Amino acid sequence: KRLIRSRKAALFREIGIAPENVEDPNVVDYYTLLDIEQLGGKALGPEFVKWVLASAEPTELLFRLAEEAGVVLLPGRGFGTRHPSGRVSLANLNESDYAKIGKSIRKLFEEYVERYNEATGSKANKNVTKK
């Protein structure tokens, strides 16, 4: 459990947010969900989420992670769905690999915020995940 939690901490540290369920001693955390809809909702609210779902290519998350971090993830909501999310196994990579995944997610999220601001005239902070 300690190893899995250390990997999860590295992943979320690089994304710039706190992981959930860290206080629950019964959570094993072999998998964690990286969901741009959830992350965006927490960071910037429902208008940003609506824009992401309407404007972003749902598979962009998976392909970007494969290209930038060298990691292939399962779709977050199952095969055949079109949703900007991915499921990460915390059981089989080195901690540095999870850090790369986190950096790539943060970069993609920041790009989404920039595109959202351009499209809507909003002034949302692209570094919102670094709070």
TORSETI-938633 format. One line per 8 residues: number of its first residue (from 1); their letters; for each residue z negated, x, y of C-alpha. Coordinates in nm, 3 decimals. Each point is the difference from the previous one (the first is absolute). Example, Ala and Ser with C-alpha at 12.3 -4.5 7.8 and 13.67 -1.06 7.14 Angstrom:
! residues 2
1) as) -0.780,1.230,-0.450 ~ 0.066,0.137,0.344;
! end
This chain:
! residues 131
1) krlirsrk) 0.000,0.000,0.000 ~ -0.082,0.285,0.237 ~ 0.347,0.155,-0.045 ~ 0.178,-0.335,0.050 ~ -0.205,-0.075,0.313 ~ 0.072,0.346,0.142 ~ 0.373,-0.061,-0.044 ~ -0.026,-0.342,0.162;
9) aalfreig) -0.195,0.149,0.291 ~ 0.273,0.264,0.053 ~ 0.269,-0.270,-0.002 ~ -0.172,-0.226,0.251 ~ -0.121,0.288,0.218 ~ 0.363,0.102,0.059 ~ 0.105,-0.359,0.064 ~ -0.277,-0.009,0.258;
17) iapenved) -0.204,-0.294,-0.128 ~ -0.311,-0.046,-0.208 ~ 0.051,-0.103,-0.365 ~ -0.144,-0.328,-0.121 ~ -0.259,-0.050,-0.277 ~ -0.155,0.345,0.044 ~ -0.353,-0.136,-0.029 ~ 0.057,-0.191,-0.324;
25) pnvvdyyt) -0.120,0.223,-0.289 ~ 0.187,-0.217,-0.253 ~ 0.345,0.050,0.150 ~ 0.204,0.249,-0.201 ~ 0.302,0.020,0.234 ~ 0.266,0.123,-0.240 ~ 0.251,-0.172,0.228 ~ 0.006,-0.080,0.367;
33) lldieqlg) 0.244,-0.215,0.193 ~ 0.177,0.132,0.309 ~ 0.111,-0.316,0.173 ~ 0.165,0.034,0.340 ~ -0.064,-0.371,0.060 ~ -0.375,0.042,-0.053 ~ -0.023,0.332,0.186 ~ 0.200,-0.140,0.291;
41) gkalgpef) -0.202,-0.319,0.011 ~ -0.326,0.189,0.025 ~ 0.134,0.247,0.255 ~ 0.220,-0.214,0.227 ~ -0.028,-0.364,-0.101 ~ 0.222,-0.282,-0.122 ~ 0.288,0.041,0.249 ~ 0.059,0.356,-0.116;
49) vkwvlasa) -0.013,-0.112,-0.365 ~ 0.250,-0.279,0.067 ~ 0.235,0.253,0.164 ~ -0.034,0.251,-0.288 ~ 0.073,-0.263,-0.264 ~ 0.305,-0.123,0.193 ~ 0.135,0.336,0.118 ~ -0.090,0.278,-0.240;
57) eptellfr) 0.178,0.070,-0.325 ~ -0.260,-0.086,-0.267 ~ 0.092,0.289,-0.229 ~ -0.011,0.256,0.281 ~ -0.361,0.086,-0.085 ~ 0.082,0.086,-0.360 ~ 0.313,0.201,0.079 ~ -0.163,0.190,0.286;
65) laeeagvv) -0.293,0.101,-0.218 ~ 0.236,0.118,-0.271 ~ 0.196,0.206,0.251 ~ -0.280,0.137,0.217 ~ -0.292,0.031,-0.242 ~ 0.193,0.041,-0.326 ~ -0.187,-0.294,-0.152 ~ 0.141,-0.316,-0.154;
73) llpgrgfg) -0.225,-0.305,0.029 ~ 0.013,-0.338,-0.166 ~ 0.075,-0.293,0.228 ~ -0.327,-0.136,0.139 ~ 0.066,-0.362,-0.084 ~ 0.192,0.049,-0.322 ~ 0.355,0.071,-0.102 ~ 0.269,-0.219,0.150;
81) trhpsgrv) -0.197,-0.081,0.314 ~ 0.102,0.111,0.346 ~ -0.318,0.102,0.177 ~ -0.099,0.316,0.195 ~ -0.267,0.123,-0.239 ~ -0.056,0.241,-0.285 ~ -0.259,0.050,-0.273 ~ -0.145,0.349,-0.029;
89) slanlnes) -0.154,0.131,-0.320 ~ -0.297,0.218,0.088 ~ -0.026,0.133,-0.353 ~ 0.268,0.263,-0.031 ~ 0.089,0.204,0.312 ~ -0.175,0.281,0.183 ~ -0.202,-0.085,0.308 ~ 0.259,0.176,0.219;
97) dyakigks) 0.265,-0.241,-0.130 ~ -0.206,-0.297,0.117 ~ -0.033,0.166,0.340 ~ 0.383,0.025,0.017 ~ 0.030,-0.369,-0.087 ~ -0.250,-0.086,0.274 ~ 0.186,0.207,0.260 ~ 0.327,-0.166,-0.092;
105) irklfeey) -0.154,-0.349,0.027 ~ -0.149,0.082,0.340 ~ 0.336,0.134,0.123 ~ 0.183,-0.313,-0.119 ~ -0.262,-0.226,0.156 ~ 0.030,0.184,0.333 ~ 0.378,-0.038,-0.014 ~ -0.040,-0.373,-0.062;
113) veryneat) -0.225,-0.026,0.306 ~ 0.257,0.184,0.213 ~ 0.278,-0.231,-0.122 ~ -0.223,-0.303,0.057 ~ -0.073,0.111,0.357 ~ 0.370,0.053,0.072 ~ 0.099,-0.335,-0.150 ~ -0.274,-0.209,0.160;
121) gskanknv) -0.096,0.186,0.318 ~ -0.351,0.037,-0.138 ~ -0.213,0.302,0.079 ~ -0.177,0.021,-0.335 ~ -0.158,0.338,-0.065 ~ 0.189,0.180,-0.276 ~ -0.306,0.215,-0.069 ~ -0.213,-0.305,-0.073;
129) tkk) -0.069,0.120,-0.355 ~ -0.180,0.310,0.129 ~ -0.304,-0.197,0.125;
! end
